[in-house]
């Protein structure tokens, strides 16, 4: 049976603010725990009006303190934005405070636009493999410098990506791999093939472990789910047009005057999203599991109303017959 988990962006909705977004993220984490989901991750993004999760370690400390058993983690920390020692100290602190509940998902993209990346004094992503090795050494105690907290307090480390590069790096380093299917669907099959075929067992992981992030929105009917999904689709369109905003209401999305080109872009970017009622979503997730043999499906759900997001989790979590097929 494949595990289910959640990726959250601390969504700032139209008319709302960061405080409301973070409160709703906390309620989402509590709902995910109540439903028995595996983990709850937040993603590092910067300079985006609709996303309040720019400081994952801070958010995770709050989420862990307001839940009791669900795993919490980053999906992910964009490592080139930071010194590896700082991340080791932050997540070592989290592991010390909440033993056995912390995941450190690592990515190499900036998580923002180029101007904001410069403001972050972002490092060179070409050095990402060396930086990742350095990070692990702080937890293992093999680095010359002491990470305190950090040494002996290693969280579960995942390598996240949306390309075959990340898949191959995760394989040769013997790390679990999370693929961002929700925004980069095309490389999925080749990335997972390479990861599994090239995987080398390590002290961190004995055999390949795959998590696939999918955009999923479930509601009482297909029509209602499609209506609610309009908000996220408009927000994504605006982001790709270079005008990011807070998440609009579904009513505003439905009344938006889309051009033919914008409609085509929305159709393209949302073609792999799983949207519908319980049976539609269950079939979609089952098909993704059949295709990927993933150990875990991570749900990325964008809807304006908190109650709609929680309802979507409840519908998906009710489909406990989901199971993956053996890897080919």
Backbone torsions as a table, in degrees:
resi	resn	phi	psi	omega
1	UNK	NA	127.2	-179.3
2	UNK	-75.8	141.5	176.3
3	UNK	-76.1	155.4	174.8
4	UNK	-120.0	142.3	-180.0
5	UNK	-149.5	-176.7	-171.7
6	UNK	-133.2	136.9	167.4
7	UNK	-110.8	125.6	-176.4
8	UNK	-122.6	147.8	-178.4
9	UNK	-112.5	9.7	-174.1
10	UNK	47.4	63.5	-170.9
11	UNK	-69.0	126.3	173.7
12	UNK	-92.5	117.0	-176.5
13	UNK	-93.3	160.6	176.4
14	UNK	-57.0	129.9	-177.3
15	UNK	86.2	-5.0	-180.0
16	UNK	-107.5	-172.4	179.1
17	UNK	-146.0	-179.1	-176.1
18	UNK	-63.2	-36.8	179.4
19	UNK	-60.8	-45.1	177.5
20	UNK	-63.7	-42.1	-178.7
21	UNK	-60.4	-45.1	-177.9
22	UNK	-71.3	-33.9	174.1
23	UNK	-64.0	-41.2	179.2
24	UNK	-68.6	-35.5	174.9
25	UNK	-62.0	-40.3	177.0
26	UNK	-61.3	-43.9	178.2
27	UNK	-65.6	-34.6	175.9
28	UNK	-64.2	-42.6	178.8
29	UNK	-63.2	-40.8	178.6
30	UNK	-65.7	-38.2	177.1
31	UNK	-66.2	-42.3	178.5
32	UNK	-61.1	-40.6	177.4
33	UNK	-64.9	-44.9	179.4
34	UNK	-59.3	-34.6	-178.5
35	UNK	-83.6	-1.8	176.6
36	UNK	79.2	23.8	178.8
37	UNK	-74.9	161.3	-168.7
38	UNK	-75.3	-47.2	-173.5
39	UNK	-154.3	163.2	-179.5
40	UNK	-135.9	114.7	-177.0
41	UNK	-112.7	151.4	171.3
42	UNK	-121.8	148.7	-173.3
43	UNK	-105.6	143.6	176.2
44	UNK	-84.3	115.7	172.5
45	UNK	-135.4	152.5	-177.8
46	UNK	-131.7	148.9	172.3
47	UNK	66.9	24.9	-178.8
48	UNK	-117.2	120.7	-176.2
49	UNK	-60.0	-25.8	-175.4
50	UNK	-96.3	6.2	-177.1
51	UNK	-133.6	126.3	-176.0
52	UNK	-111.2	17.8	-176.5
53	UNK	-103.3	44.6	-177.3
54	UNK	-73.0	-19.3	-177.9
55	UNK	-123.4	78.8	-172.8
56	UNK	-54.9	-43.4	-175.7
57	UNK	-61.4	-38.2	179.1
58	UNK	-66.7	-45.7	179.9
59	UNK	-63.0	-40.9	-177.2
60	UNK	-66.5	-35.7	176.8
61	UNK	-60.0	-41.7	178.8
62	UNK	-67.4	-45.8	-178.4
63	UNK	-63.5	-42.5	-179.8
64	UNK	-63.8	-35.6	-179.8
65	UNK	-72.3	-20.4	-177.7
66	UNK	-107.2	11.0	171.2
67	UNK	-132.4	176.9	-175.7
68	UNK	-125.4	-27.0	-175.3
69	UNK	-140.2	-23.0	-178.6
70	UNK	-63.5	143.2	175.5
71	UNK	-71.6	141.4	177.3
72	UNK	-123.1	146.4	-177.1
73	UNK	-168.2	179.2	-178.3
74	UNK	-98.5	136.1	179.9
75	UNK	-131.4	57.8	2.2
76	UNK	-139.0	-173.9	164.8
77	UNK	-80.2	127.8	179.4
78	UNK	-85.9	94.3	-165.5
79	UNK	-57.7	-39.2	179.2
80	UNK	-62.8	-13.4	175.5
81	UNK	-76.9	-9.0	-167.6
82	UNK	-137.1	161.8	166.7
83	UNK	-77.9	134.5	-179.2
84	UNK	-58.3	-37.0	-180.0
85	UNK	-61.7	-40.1	179.9
86	UNK	-63.4	-43.8	179.7
87	UNK	-65.5	-39.2	177.1
88	UNK	-61.2	-41.5	179.0
89	UNK	-67.9	-42.3	-179.1
90	UNK	-63.2	-49.0	-176.4
91	UNK	-79.7	-24.0	169.5
92	UNK	-65.1	-38.2	176.0
93	UNK	-63.0	-45.7	178.4
94	UNK	-60.4	-42.7	-179.8
95	UNK	-65.8	-35.9	177.9
96	UNK	-66.9	-38.1	-179.2
97	UNK	-75.8	-33.0	-174.5
98	UNK	-135.4	71.6	-172.4
99	UNK	-57.8	133.7	174.2
100	UNK	75.4	11.7	-177.2
101	UNK	-121.2	3.4	-168.4
102	UNK	-111.6	132.6	173.4
103	UNK	-113.5	140.3	174.5
104	UNK	-117.3	94.4	174.4
105	UNK	-85.5	131.6	-172.9
106	UNK	-119.0	135.1	173.3
107	UNK	-130.3	170.2	-177.9
108	UNK	-116.8	-4.1	177.5
109	UNK	-75.9	160.9	179.6
110	UNK	-72.6	-25.0	-176.6
111	UNK	72.8	24.5	-177.0
112	UNK	-170.1	-173.2	176.5
113	UNK	-84.7	170.0	-175.1
114	UNK	-64.7	-38.3	-179.6
115	UNK	-63.0	-45.0	179.1
116	UNK	-68.2	-35.1	177.0
117	UNK	-59.9	-39.9	177.0
118	UNK	-65.4	-38.5	178.3
119	UNK	-64.6	-27.8	177.0
120	UNK	-79.3	-5.2	-174.2
121	UNK	55.4	46.0	-174.8
122	UNK	-61.1	140.3	178.4
123	UNK	-77.0	-175.4	-178.7
124	UNK	-87.1	115.9	-178.5
125	UNK	-63.7	-17.4	177.1
126	UNK	-64.8	-19.4	179.2
127	UNK	-96.7	11.9	-175.5
128	UNK	-57.2	-45.5	-179.7
129	UNK	-58.7	-42.8	178.9
130	UNK	-65.0	-37.7	-179.9
131	UNK	-67.6	-35.2	178.0
132	UNK	-68.3	-42.5	175.9
133	UNK	-60.5	-42.6	178.2
134	UNK	-60.6	-44.6	-179.9
135	UNK	-57.7	-48.3	-178.9
136	UNK	-62.9	-34.9	-178.7
137	UNK	-64.6	-30.8	177.2
138	UNK	-66.2	-40.2	178.3
139	UNK	-69.9	-37.9	-177.1
140	UNK	-78.6	-14.5	-178.5
141	UNK	81.6	16.2	179.5
142	UNK	-96.3	-4.8	177.3
143	UNK	-78.3	155.0	177.0
144	UNK	-68.7	-34.9	179.8
145	UNK	-86.6	151.8	177.7
146	UNK	-93.2	124.9	170.2
147	UNK	-97.3	113.4	-176.7
148	UNK	-135.8	112.2	-5.4
149	UNK	-68.8	159.1	-179.6
150	UNK	153.2	-61.9	-179.2
151	UNK	-59.0	125.1	-179.6
152	UNK	77.8	5.6	-178.0
153	UNK	-126.9	53.7	-175.2
154	UNK	-80.4	123.3	170.9
155	UNK	-73.3	173.7	171.8
156	UNK	-71.0	124.4	-175.6
157	UNK	-103.6	128.3	177.0
158	UNK	-119.1	143.0	169.9
159	UNK	-100.0	126.8	-177.5
160	UNK	-109.1	149.7	179.9
161	UNK	-170.1	173.0	179.1
162	UNK	-133.8	23.4	-175.0
163	UNK	-148.3	170.2	176.1
164	UNK	-72.0	-25.1	177.4
165	UNK	-59.0	-51.4	-178.4
166	UNK	-62.8	-37.9	179.3
167	UNK	-61.3	-44.4	-179.1
168	UNK	-68.1	-38.2	178.6
169	UNK	-65.7	-43.4	177.4
170	UNK	-59.3	-39.1	-178.7
171	UNK	-65.4	-49.5	-175.4
172	UNK	-71.1	-23.4	178.1
173	UNK	-91.8	-5.1	179.1
174	UNK	66.7	44.2	-179.5
175	UNK	-113.3	152.4	170.7
176	UNK	-65.8	150.3	-171.6
177	UNK	-123.7	129.0	174.9
178	UNK	-112.9	124.8	-177.4
179	UNK	-105.2	133.8	-176.4
180	UNK	-86.9	67.6	180.0
181	UNK	-64.8	-24.0	-175.3
182	UNK	-66.8	-23.6	176.6
183	UNK	-129.1	-5.3	178.6
184	UNK	-140.0	71.2	-171.9
185	UNK	-73.8	-27.7	-169.3
186	UNK	-58.9	-43.8	-175.5
187	UNK	-81.6	4.1	-170.0
188	UNK	-51.5	-57.0	-172.6
189	UNK	-63.6	-44.9	-179.5
190	UNK	-67.9	-37.8	179.6
191	UNK	-63.1	-44.5	-179.7
192	UNK	-69.6	-36.0	177.3
193	UNK	-61.3	-46.9	-179.9
194	UNK	-64.8	-42.5	-179.4
195	UNK	-58.6	-48.6	-176.7
196	UNK	-70.7	-38.0	-176.6
197	UNK	-73.9	-29.7	-176.8
198	UNK	-98.3	-2.2	-171.8
199	UNK	-60.4	133.5	175.9
200	UNK	-117.2	122.3	177.3
201	UNK	-57.4	145.9	-178.5
202	UNK	-137.2	179.1	175.3
203	UNK	-67.9	-14.9	-179.4
204	UNK	-92.4	-27.2	-172.7
205	UNK	-158.0	131.5	-176.4
206	UNK	-86.4	-29.5	-177.8
207	UNK	-147.0	161.9	-175.2
208	UNK	-57.6	144.9	177.2
209	UNK	-138.7	124.6	-171.5
210	UNK	-122.1	132.1	172.2
211	UNK	-120.9	134.4	178.4
212	UNK	-120.2	124.7	178.2
213	UNK	-90.5	125.9	-179.0
214	UNK	-126.4	145.0	174.6
215	UNK	-81.7	115.0	-173.5
216	UNK	-133.1	132.0	174.8
217	UNK	-141.6	115.4	-179.4
218	UNK	-112.5	146.5	178.0
219	UNK	-148.4	-176.1	-175.6
220	UNK	-65.8	-27.8	179.6
221	UNK	-143.2	162.2	176.0
222	UNK	-60.0	-42.0	-177.7
223	UNK	-63.9	-43.1	179.4
224	UNK	-64.8	-42.1	179.7
225	UNK	-62.5	-43.0	178.4
226	UNK	-62.7	-40.3	177.8
227	UNK	-61.6	-47.8	-179.4
228	UNK	-65.3	-34.7	-178.3
229	UNK	-68.1	-19.3	-179.0
230	UNK	-57.5	-33.8	-178.8
231	UNK	-62.7	-48.0	179.7
232	UNK	-66.7	-34.6	179.8
233	UNK	-67.6	-40.9	177.3
234	UNK	-66.6	-41.0	178.5
235	UNK	-61.6	-40.9	178.4
236	UNK	-66.3	-40.5	177.4
237	UNK	-59.7	-46.3	-179.6
238	UNK	-63.9	-37.9	177.4
239	UNK	-62.6	-45.0	-178.1
240	UNK	-71.3	-19.5	175.1
241	UNK	-87.8	3.0	178.9
242	UNK	79.1	22.0	178.3
243	UNK	-134.7	65.2	-177.9
244	UNK	-62.8	149.4	-178.1
245	UNK	-147.1	178.6	171.0
246	UNK	-67.7	164.6	-177.8
247	UNK	-72.6	120.7	-178.3
248	UNK	-72.0	166.2	172.9
249	UNK	-72.6	156.7	176.6
250	UNK	-64.9	-28.7	176.6
251	UNK	-65.7	-42.7	177.8
252	UNK	-65.7	-38.4	178.2
253	UNK	-64.8	-39.0	-178.6
254	UNK	-68.8	-29.8	-177.7
255	UNK	-94.1	-0.9	-178.6
256	UNK	-65.7	139.4	-178.4
257	UNK	-88.3	88.0	-177.1
258	UNK	-78.9	138.9	170.5
259	UNK	-80.8	167.9	177.1
260	UNK	-60.7	-39.2	179.7
261	UNK	-65.6	-38.6	178.8
262	UNK	-68.2	-39.8	177.1
263	UNK	-62.8	-38.7	178.3
264	UNK	-65.8	-40.5	178.8
265	UNK	-64.7	-42.5	177.9
266	UNK	-62.9	-43.9	179.2
267	UNK	-60.3	-40.7	-179.6
268	UNK	-67.7	-48.1	-173.1
269	UNK	-73.4	-21.1	-178.3
270	UNK	-108.6	10.2	-174.7
271	UNK	-61.5	-29.7	-177.9
272	UNK	-100.2	4.3	177.9
273	UNK	-71.7	145.7	-179.0
274	UNK	-104.9	105.4	-171.2
275	UNK	-133.4	130.0	177.0
276	UNK	158.2	-165.3	178.0
277	UNK	-80.2	-174.9	-173.8
278	UNK	-57.3	-44.6	-177.5
279	UNK	-69.8	-39.1	178.8
280	UNK	-63.3	-46.2	-178.2
281	UNK	-69.1	-39.2	178.3
282	UNK	-61.1	-43.6	177.8
283	UNK	-63.5	-40.5	-179.2
284	UNK	-64.2	-43.8	179.7
285	UNK	-69.6	-39.8	177.6
286	UNK	-61.0	-40.5	178.1
287	UNK	-64.8	-38.6	178.4
288	UNK	-66.6	-38.1	176.7
289	UNK	-66.6	-40.8	177.6
290	UNK	-61.1	-40.4	-178.2
291	UNK	-70.4	-38.8	-169.1
292	UNK	-106.1	-20.2	-171.4
293	UNK	52.2	36.4	-178.1
294	UNK	-67.3	147.2	174.5
295	UNK	-76.6	-21.4	-174.4
296	UNK	-155.1	141.0	171.4
297	UNK	-110.3	125.1	178.2
298	UNK	-103.7	125.4	-173.7
299	UNK	-91.4	123.1	171.8
300	UNK	-108.2	112.1	-173.0
301	UNK	-123.0	115.6	178.3
302	UNK	-113.8	116.2	175.2
303	UNK	-146.9	151.6	-175.8
304	UNK	-64.5	-45.8	-174.7
305	UNK	-90.4	134.1	176.8
306	UNK	-56.9	-40.8	-178.6
307	UNK	-63.1	-32.1	178.0
308	UNK	-72.2	-37.7	177.5
309	UNK	-64.6	-44.9	179.7
310	UNK	-66.3	-41.2	178.0
311	UNK	-59.8	-39.2	177.8
312	UNK	-61.7	-44.6	177.2
313	UNK	-60.0	-42.5	-178.4
314	UNK	-62.7	-41.2	179.7
315	UNK	-64.8	-46.0	-178.0
316	UNK	-68.5	-41.7	-179.2
317	UNK	-64.2	-22.7	178.4
318	UNK	-72.1	-16.2	-178.8
319	UNK	-88.2	66.6	-175.0
320	UNK	-78.9	2.3	176.6
321	UNK	-84.1	-1.5	-179.3
322	UNK	-61.5	136.3	176.4
323	UNK	-150.2	148.8	179.0
324	UNK	-93.4	158.6	175.8
325	UNK	-95.4	156.2	179.9
326	UNK	-58.5	144.8	177.8
327	UNK	-62.7	139.8	-179.1
328	UNK	-83.9	NA	NA
